[in-house]
Amino acid sequence: MASPYSRTELKDYCLRKLGFPVVDINIDDDQLEDRIDEGLQKFREFHYDGTETVYLAHKITSADILNKYVQLADSIIGVSRVFPYTGVSVASTSSAGFNIFDINYQLRLNDFYNLTASSYTYYVIAREHLAMLDMIITGESPYTYNKKTNRVHVKTDWAGKFVAGNYMCFLANRIVDPETYGKVFNDTWLKRYTTELFKQQWGTNLKKYGNYVLPGGLVINGQTIYDEASIAIEKLEIDLRDVYEEPPGFLVG
């Protein structure tokens, strides 16, 4: 199948690309699985389609408050923002989820009705002004996150600020799971890269024979196969960083 949508189909595609079944590919199945994992790891670390930006809502538990961190799923590889926590208890929140005495609600209540009849310049400026005041007075929640531990450590007084049952929100990057979204296996770069990884492994397995001559005069040269694959892999990795990787974001402030 030229458009693989699973690990097995990707494996078969890459082997056919190398000449199977016309040519015997001397690679163990476990080696093939390892090379597919390597290709997927490189894909999710640098390819713009390897991850997605998501908003996460985590329900705070008593264990979180005691530990002073939030444990995220293994599929989360980065947290770029922790949204400010209001500190409102569960019992005091209304079913509608807002407070009529909140300044944002009052601003909308008093000014929103006439936006269709006049310029909305004042409304936009007022909102920016409120956002600036909130950043100066409240500020962003300082935190640390490491994808090896999957823990978000928010630097604050957990016992005094957080309430079990409320929610904490994050802006995070999550791996696009290929087992759920089969289109990952059909990515052009991933197919080419995995094929070259197979070829490099094939060359590695054959290098121990040197220039061994088979019956009939056929010479096995694993070093040539290995070198060709290594050059192709290096080029594909450069393309990954230059073409398929998102540019770094700008930090303002």
N, C-alpha and C positions, 0 to 999 in steps of 0.2 A: 504494500500500500504506500503510495507516494505521499499521502497525508496522514502520518501516524497520530493517533489520539490516545496512546497508552504506552507504558514502558516496553511491553512486548513488541508492539508495532514499531516503535522507535528503534529497538534493538535489531529487528529484522530488516528495517530499512537501511540502517548503517552497514549491516553485513552484506546486503545486496550491493550497496554502493562500492564495497571493497572487492566484489567479484563473486561472492557466494551465491549459488552453490557450484558455479563453474570452477571456482578456485577454493581450495580448502583453507579456511581461516583458522589458524592454530591459536585459539584463545579459549580459555575455560569460561564457562558461563558466569561463575562468580567474578571473574575479572571484568567481564562485560557489565555486570551490575555495578561494580565499583566505578567504572568509567562513566556510566550514566549518572551516578550520584555526583561525581566530580563536575560533570557538565552542568547539572542542575544547580549545584552550589555556586559555580561561577556565574550562571545565568541570574540567580536571584540576588547576588551581591552587587552586580554592576548593570545589568540590563534594565531599561526603564519599564519593561513589561514584567519583570520578575517580582515586583512588589506593588502594593497599592496603598494609598493613603486612606486611613479610616479614622472615624471618631469612635472611641470606645467609652462605654459607660460601665463602670465597675461599682457594684453594690458593696459598700463598706461593711465589714464584719468586725466583731469584737476581736478576732484574731489579728486582723489588719492593724487595729489600734494598738494592740499589745506588741506586735512585731515592729510597728512603725514603718511598714512598707507594704506595697501591693504586689502580689505575685501575678504576672501576666502569662499568657499562653506562649508556648515555644515558637509559634508562628510569628510572633511580634519580634521584629529585629531592630526597632528604633522608636523612641518617643521624642517628639519634637516640641511638645507643649503639654503642660498640665494646666487645665483651666481653673480660674479662681473658684474657691469653694465659698459658698454663701454662709455656711454655718447654721442654717435654719434647721431646726429639728423636724423630725417626721411628723410629730403631733401638731406642730404649728403651721404646717403647710396646708393650703386649701386644696380641694379636689381639682381646681382649675390650674394649680401650679404657679400662681402669681400673687403678688401683694398689691392691693389698690393704692397703698401709700408709697409704693416704689416710684422714684423720680422718673424712670423710663415710662412707666404706665401713665403717670400724670402728664408727661410731655406728649404722649400720643393722644391722650384723652382731650387735651386742650387745644392742640395744634393740628392734629392729623386730619380733622374734618375739612379744613379749608385748603388742603394741599392741591386739590383739583381746581381750585378757583384762583390760586395765586402761586408765586414761585416757591419752590421747596428749598431754596438756598438757605433760609434761616434754619430749617429743620436739620439739614445736613451739617451745617456749622455747629449747631447745638449738640448734635450727637457726637461729633468729633471732639468738642470741648469736654463733654461728659466722659468720653473714653480717655482723654488725656488726664483728667482729674483722677479717674479710677486707677490709671497706671501709676500716677505720682503718689497717691494716697495708699492704695491697696497693694499695687505692684504685682508682678508675676510670682507664682509660687516657685521658690527654688527647689530643685530636685536633681537627683542623679539616677541614671539608668545604665545597666550593662546587659547586653543581649546574651551573655553567657550565664547570668544568674536569673534573668527575666524579672528583676525586681525594680520597682520604682520607689525610691526613697525620697519622700517629700520632707524637706527640712522645716518642720514646724512642730508645734505642741499638739501631738495627735490626741491625747486624752482630753485636752481642753477645747480643741477646735472641731474634731470630727465626731459624728454621731453614727452609731451602728444602724444600718438600714437606709441611710442616705447614699447618694451616688457621687462618685468622683469621675470626671471626664478627662480623656487624654486624646491628643492628636498623635497618631502613631502610624508606622509603616508595617504592613503585614505581608508575609510571603503569599504569593499566588500559588495555592496548592495545585500541583499538576494532576493529582489524583481526582480532584474535584473539577478542575477546568482542563480538560484534555487538550485544548488548543495550545497549551504550553509546549507539548511534545512536537507540535507542527511548526514551531518557530524556525525560520530559515537559518538564523545564526546557530541555534542550538543543534539542529540536525548536522550542519557542517562541522561544528566543533566536536560533537560526539563521534562522528565518523573518523575524524583525525585522531581522537583519543584511542579509538579502537585500533586504528592503523599503527599508532605508536606502541601500543601494547603488543600488537602482533609482531612488530619489529623487535621489541625487547625479548619476546619469547624465542625468536629465531636467531638472535645475535650469538647465542652460545654455540651455534653450529659453524660460525665463521663463514667460509666459502665452501661449505660441504657440497660435494658433488654426488647427486643422486644417480641411480641407475638410468642410463639413457643420456647422460651428459648434462642433466639439468643442475644448475648451481643455485644454492640457496644463499641469498645475501640479505640477511636481516638488518644489517647496518644501514643499507640504502633505504629500506622501508622506514626504519626508525628516523633517519635524518630527514627524509621527505616530510614525514608527519610532524616532526618537531618544528620545521620551518613554517609549515602551514598553521600549526597551533599558535606560534608566536605572532603571526600576521593576524589571525582571528582575534587574539586577545588585544592586540593594538586596535583593531576595528571596534571591538566591544567598548573600549574606553573612549575612543574618538567619535564613534558614530552612534552607538546605542546607549551610552550612559548619559543620564540627565546632568546638565551643568550644575555646579554647586550653587546653592541659593545665597542671596546677599543678606548679610546681617546688618541691620540698621538699628542704631540706638546705643 
